[in-house]
């Protein structure tokens, strides 16, 4: 089993170094990060993208985040987005902006009461890619109709880092 895991990691590293973004190609991104504002939380995301041109792509993003506002309020957000990214350069160092529309599902605890809600959501992000590494700053708009929370809306800013696999040659 240990050899199998090592072989998979080596294969992913080789694929990671052999491709860049090229139009008409697929790529997969894996990100981890922290929810920085308003309160602390951890998140992980996976995004499957299709390169429309060398400077733009569309994708499907799945994101899972755990947060804790205070000792009595914590929860988990699971969100799915359709995303669009625009890259300003075609080199190995590429700044980008992006946006996404989607839907989120929340499972929260507030003073030992289970609360479940879901609503449409959107995100806006900026960042850069260097070779196959990616970092971004994201503002997610998460609205809720629940009035039990001291903060009715769960908007947040997150900072993520990650890498991607595939995408063709630049």
N, C-alpha and C positions, 0 to 999 in steps of 0.2 A: 504494500500500500504506500509506503514511504517513497519508493522509486516512482510509482505512478504520479504522486503529487509533485515530485521534483521534475519529472518529464513534462507535466502540464505547465508548470511555472516557466521552465526553459522555453517551451513552445510559445507561450504568451509573450515572453521577452523578445524572442526572435521575430514574432509577428509585429510586435510593437515597434521595433527598430527598422522594419523593412517597408512600412507604409506611411503615407501622409495623406492630406486631403486632396481628392481629385473628383471632378464632377461625375455623377452617375455611379458612385460607389457608396457602400454602407459602412458605417462605423459604430462602435459601441463604446460608451463612456461610463466609467464607474467613479463616483465621487463620494467623499466623506467630508463631514464638516461640523460646524457648531452654529447653533442659533445664538447670535450675539446680543441682539436687542429685540424685545424688551427684557427678556430673561434668558437664562442659560438653557441649552438643550443640545442634544446630539442628533445628527441626521446622516442618512445614507441614501444614495440615489443611483439609479441606473437609467441610462438614456440610449435609445437606439435611434440613429440619425441616418438620413439619406442626403447626400450632397447634391443639391440642385445645380450648383456651379462651384467654381473654386472658392468663391467668397461667400456662399450662403448655403444653409442646410435647414431641413425641417426634421422634427423628431418626435418621439414619444418618450416621456419621462415619468418614471415611477419613483416616488420619494417617500421615505418613512422617517418620521422624526419623533423623538421622545423629548418632552419638556417638563420642567417643574417651575411654576411661577413662585410658589412659596410652599410652606410645609403642608398646606391643606389643599393645594390645587396643582394637580399634575395630569398629564395626559399623553396621548399619542395621536399624531396626525399622519394619515396615509393619503397621499395625493397623487393624481395622475394628470399630466399636462400634455397638450400638443404644443410643441415649441418651434421657434424660428430663431436662427442666429445669423448675424451678418458680420463677416470678417473684413477688417480694413486693409489688410495686406495679404499677400500670398506667400510670404516667406515663412521660415520656421518659427519666427516670433510673430504672432498674430493677435492683436487686440480685437475684441468683438463686443457687440451688444446683442441682447436677445430679449424675447418676450414669450409668454406662454399663456394659454387658456386651458382651464381644466376643472377638475372636481376633487374635493377632498372629503375624507371621512374622519371624524374625530371620536375618540373614546377617552373621556375625561373623568376625573374624580374631583369633586368639590365638596369638602367637608364630609367625606365618606358617602356621597351620593354619586352613583354612576350616571353619567350624562353622555348620550350619544347623539351626534348631530352631523349633518353633511350639507354642503352648499357648493355652488360654483366658486372658483378661485382663479386668480391670475398671478403671474410673476413677471418681474423685470430684472434683468441682470446685465452686468458688465464684467469684463475680465480679460484674460489673455491666455493664449496657448503658446508654449515653448516646446517645440518638437512634438512629443506625445503627452506632455504634462499640461494640466489645465487648472487654473484657479479662477474663481469668480465670486463676486459679491452680489447677492440676490435679495430683492425686496419682494416678499410674497404678500398678497392681499388676501386675507382669510376672514370672511365676514360670517357672523352667526346671529341668529335671532334669539338665542338664549339670554335671558336677563339675569340669571343667577350669578354670572361672573362679574367680578368687580370691573373688569375691562370687557365690554361687550364684544369687541373685535379682537381677533388673534393674529393681526398682522405681525410679521417678523422680518428681521434682516439676518441673513446667514452668510457665512464665509465658508466656501468649500474648496477643496483641492482634490485632484483626481488625475486619471489618465484615460486614454482611449486606445482602442485597437482597431485596425483596419482603416479604410478610407481611400486607398489608392496612393499613387505617387504624385508629388507636387511638381 
